[in-house]
Amino acid sequence: MHNLCEYSFDELYEIASGISSKKDQAGHGSPFLSFSTVFNNYFVPDVLPDCMESSTIEQSTYSIQSGDIFLTRTSELVDELAISCVAIKDYPSATYSGFLKRLRPTQDNVTYPKFMAFYLRSPHFRKTMKNNSVMTLRASFNEAMFSYLKLLLPDYDDQVKIGDFLYLLEAKMSNNTRTCFELESIAKTIYNYWFIQYEYPTPLKYAVDFGDSTLCDRPYKSSGGKMVYNDDLKREIPFGWSVDSLYGIARYYNGLPLQKYRPTGEDYIPVIKIKEMSEGITPKSEKASPDIPSEAIISDGDFLFSWSASLEIKIWSGGKGALNQHIFKVTSDKYPQTFYYFELVNYLKHLKMLAEKRKTTMGHITLEHLKQAKICLPPIDILEKAHNIIKPLLEQHLALSKQNLQLANLRDWLIPVFMNGQIRFH
């Protein structure tokens, strides 16, 4: 067990508000720490994604230094209030948002920044913060809270061991996330090169048809491959290709209203709603009977498309689940998954525009939209050749996504037992 010592926030930190800025200052100038960056990260990123025009005096007043803690100071929901993000290096010339509070340590070797990043997001501290928040039209907290909010902290050496260990887990997940982004970017680049720019390797049979066998395996369009105008698509497409629709190349199975399938015993599977699709399964996820129709059960590698509200497309990596309504499971008996996956990804921006036009309380896509969404259909042999190249990239993406889920579960299990002193490093 740890020897836990009690402190109040105002013993260890001084609190300050962020910069008040105008719209015309945003998007240019010096690095800027925004509300969304704090909300979505345990640690301030190495490179801040946002910019804000600021003076030298403002950069000094609203500076970001190693050890600083940033908290979201207001939100529509109490659960999103006082979410923390910790700086573990200095950020010269940077400023931070007025929707944040900065806690700057006033004592050395009492709090370890990497430990505090996890402590402040632990279930125990989050519960304490929510219990002391004020809810009017929006959730908010004031600086007076920090005179009576208590911190129960292990000694500094234990904080270092715990913080460094949990930071390694977080760093591994961040690295996996970056690799996943790169893998999908490579896969999409290959797909677009072949099927948007029409620079797929020219098959031998087409090269012979054109009377020049040397064209074989050379980029089709730039090597003189025959193009023909298509009236449906209003553009030229490769000779021998045809036209179909998003609806015509795949099956769209809609999930079920799973309140009808509540578990009657201890066995259950988690319900995958739009929130789970984007954030993963949590202890708050609803439960369904494992005896639901097999079509509504999803597994790792299944392709999901939320047709209402978020309009998100992803390859699922969260384990077995029950598919709720408002999400399609997309499959095909004829075409490879990489084909209909990237066709939907490429069409997504247009689908969102259509959903906005239909918007009442939330936008949504209908099967009729998918039937009207015309696409260029390559020959199956070319699709399969591309699939064999792209599939290993997406399989690696899936493996890393699953690993991240396992690491996140490990982190979330370890944080409370570390914080309350049940486990100690030796």
N, C-alpha and C positions, 0 to 999 in steps of 0.2 A: 504493500500500500504506500501511496505517496504521503508525505507530510504536506497537507494543503494549508495555505495561508490565505486569510481573507483581506481583501483590499477593496476600497471604493475607487471608482473610475477617476474621480478628481484628485486622488492621491498620486496617481501614476501618469495621467494624461492631462494636457490642456486642450480645450475644444475650441474650434473656430469654424465659421461658416465659409462657404465657397464664394466665388466671384459672381456678381450680377452682370449679365451680359445682354447685348441686343442681337437680334437676328443677323444684322449686317456684319457682325464680328465673326460669325461662325463660318467654318469651311476653309479658313486660311489663317496664316499667322503661326503661332507657336503651339507646341503640343498641349492637348487639353484632355483632362480626365472627365468623362461624362457619366451620367447616372447609369446608362445601360452597361457601360464597361464595368463599373463597380458591381452592378447587380449580377452580371454573368461570370464573374471571375473571383476566385479565392485570392489571387495575387494580381497586382497591377501588371499588365503585360509589358514585356520588354520595350515594345514600340507602341505608343498610344495611337489608336486609329483615328482620333479626331483632332481638329485644330481650332484655335480661337485666337483672334487678334488681341494682344494684351501688351500693356506697357511694362517697362522695367520695374516700376514700383509695384504694379499688380503681380508680376512674377515673383517678387520678393515676399509680398503679403500672402499670396495664395500658393506658396511653393509646395513641392512634393519631395519629401526626403525619406531615406531609408528608415523604416520603423513606423512611419505614419500609417494610421488606420483610417479608412474612409467608410462612412455609413450613409446609406440612403435615408434622408431625413423626412420624407413624406411619400405617401402612396395611397392609392384608392383602396388597397387591401392591407390589413394588419400583417398578414403573412409576408408581405413584401417590404415591410418597414425595417429600417436599421440593418439591412443586409450589408455585410462587411467585405472589404477588399483591402489587402495589406501591401504596402510598398516595401520591397526588400533591396531597393537601390535608390539613388538620387535621380531626379528627372530635371536637369537644368532647363530653365526657361518655361517649364510647364506650369499650368494653373489647373484648378479643379472647379467643378460646377457648383452653382448656388443651391442646387437640389441635394447637395452632400454636406456632411459634417466631417471635419478632419480632427482626429485625435492624435496629438503629437506627444510621445513619451517625454516625461520630465525627469526620469531616474534611469540610471544605467544598471544593466544586469539584474533587472527585476522581471521584465517581460521580454520574451524572445519573439520577434515578429512572426517567424514561421509557425510557432506554436499558437500565437494569438489568432492567426488566420483561421485555424481549425476550431479553436476554442469558441470564437465568436459566432461560428456557424453550427455549433453543436446543439443538439435538441434541448439540452438543459438551459443553455443561455438564451436560445431563441424563445423558449417558453417564458423565461423571466422578462425578456424585452417586450413580448406581446402583452404580458400581464400589466406592464407599466406604461403602455402606449395610450394615447388619447385618440378617440374616434369621433369625429364630427361628420363633415361631408367627406373628409379624407383622413386617413390615419396619419398621425404626426407625433413627434416627441420634442421635448424642449430640453434645454441644457441643464435644468434643475434636476432632471432624472439622474445625472451622473454624480450627484452628491450622495445619493442613497443606493444606487445600483451596486451590488457587491460582486467581486470576482474571487473565486476560490481557485488559487493557482498552486501548482507544485513548485518546488524550488527550481532555480534557474537552470541548473545542470540537467534536471529531468525534462524541463521544457525544451532544451536544445535537442536532446535525444529523440523525444517524441516529435517535435516539429520537423527535424531533419528527415525522420523516417516517413512521416506522412507527406512531406514535400516531395520525396522521391516517388511516391505513388502518384501524386498529382502531376509531377513532371513526366512520368511515363504515360499517363493518360493524355496529357497535352501533346506529347510527341506522336502518340498514336492518332490523335485527332488531325494533326497536321499531315501525317502520312496518308490518312484516309482522304483528306481533301486533295492531296496531290494525285493519288491513285484515280479518284473520280475525274479529276481534271484531265489526266492523260487519257483515260478511257473516252471521255467526251470529245477530246481533241481528235482522237483516231476516228471516232464515229462521225464527227462533223466533216472531217477530211474526206472520208469515203462517201457519205450519203447526203451531205449538204453542198460541199464543193465538187462532188462527183469525181474525186481523184483516187478512186479505188483502183487496185491493180487490174489492168485489162485482162479478162479471161482469154485464153488461147482461141476458143471458138469464135469470139467476137473479133479478135485480131485477124483471124483467117477470113471471116466474112467481109472485113474491110479491105482484104487483099494485101495485108502487110503483117506477116507473122512476127516481125520485130517489135510490134506494139505490145506483145504479150508481157504482162506484169508491169508495164509502165503506167504512170498515172493517166487515167482514162481521158479526162476532159482536155488537159493541157497537151496531151500527146495526139490530139486530133480525133478522139473518139466521137462518133456521130451523135449529135444532139437533135431532138425533135421537139417542136412546140406542143404543149398540152393545154387544151382549152379549159379544162377543169382547174388546173393549178395556175394558169396564166403565166407560164414560164416554160423554158426548155428543160427537158429531162433526157437522160441517156436513152439511146435507141434500145428498144426491147423491154424497157421498164413500163410499169402500168400505174394506175391510181386506185387507191382504196381510201378508207377512213379509219380514224382511231378506233371506232366501234368495230370495224370489219376485221382488224388484225388481232383482236384479243377478246376474251370473255371478262365481263365485269360483274363479279359476284358481290352484291351488297350485303353488309352485315345484318345482324338480327337485333330486334328490340329485346335486349338480354334481361330486362327486368322480369320477363316471363320464364326465365331459366335460372332462378336463384338456386344455389346448392341446398339440398335437404340434409346432407350429412357433412362430415369433415372434409371430404374430397371436393376440390374446386380447381378452377383455372381462372387466372385474372382476366378481367374484361379490358379489351384494347379499344379505348375511345380516342378521340382526336388528341386529348391531352397526353395520353400514354404514347401515342404515335410519335409525338414530338419530344416528350420528356422522359419516356420509359416508364416501366411499371414501378409503383411505389406501394408502401403499406396501405395507402389510402385508396388504391385502385379497387374498383368493385369486383365482386366474385360471381362466377357462373358455374353451373353444374357441368362436369366433364362429359355429360351425356347429350350435349347439344348436337345438332346436325354436323356431320364431319366437314361440310363445306365452310362452316363458320369458324373452324379451328385453324389458327395460323401458326407457322413455325418459322425458325430462322431461315432466311433466304426468300421468303414470300415477298411479293411486290405489292405494296399498299398505296392507295390513292384516296386521300380524304376529299370527297367531292363537295363538302359543305364547309363553310367558314374559312378554314386555313388554306385549303387547296394545296396540300403538301403531298409530295411524292417521295417514297423512300423504299429501300429494301430492308425489311424488318430483321432486327438482330437481337430482340429482347426475350427470346424463348417462347415456349408454347403459350398461346392465349386464345381468348374467345373474341371474335370480331364483332364489334358493335355496329349498329346502323350508322350511316353517314360516312362509311369508309368502304371502298371497293377493294376486294382482293382480285388482282389482275393476273390472268393466266392465258395461255394459248396452247392448243393442241397442234398447231402447225408452225408457228414462228418462234424463234429463239427469244428468250427473255430480254437480252440486250437490245433487240430491235424495238419491241413495244415499250420498253423502259425509256430509252432515249428519245423515241418519237413523242412520248407524253411529256418528257422533260423539256424538249424543244418547243412543244406547243403550249407549255404551261402559262407563259406570259399572256398569250392570246386568250386562254381559258379564263384567266383571272379578270381580264377586261370584260368578257361575256358575263361572268358572275356578278361583276359590279353593276352591269346594266339591269340585272334581275333583282338587285338587292332590295330586300325589305328589312328584316332584322339581321340577316346574314346572307352573303352571297352563296350560290351553289351552282353546280354543274349537273345537267341532266343527260340522260342517254341520247336524247335528240341532239344536244350539242356535239357529242362524240360522233354521231352519225354524219353531221355536217362538216366535221373537221377532216378535210381531204388531205391526204399525204401521198408522197411518191413511194411506190412499192417496188423495191429491187427484186431480181430473181432470187429464189431461195438458196441457190448454191453460193451466191455472193454474201447473203446474210449469214449463212453458216460459217463461211470463211472468216468474216469479221467477228462473229461470236466466239470462235476459237481463240482469237487474239485478245478480245476484250474480257471474256469471262474470267480468266485467271486474275486480272486486276480487280474485278469486283469481288471475287472470292477472297482475296487478301484483305480488301476493304471490310468485308463481312467478318472475317476472323479477328481483325483488330477492333472492330466495333464490339464484338462479343467479349473480347478481352477487357475492353474499357468498362463494360458492364460489370464484369467480375471484380475488377479493381475498385470500382466505385462502391460496390456492395461491401467489399472488404474494408475500405476506408470508412464507410458509414457505420459499420459494426465496431471498428476500432475506436473511433472518436469518443463515444460516450464512456467506454471502459477505460480509456486513457485519462479522460478528463476527470472522472470521479475517483481515480486512484486504484482501480481494480487490478491493473497491470502495471508493472514497473520494469524499466530497463535496468540491466546490471552492467 
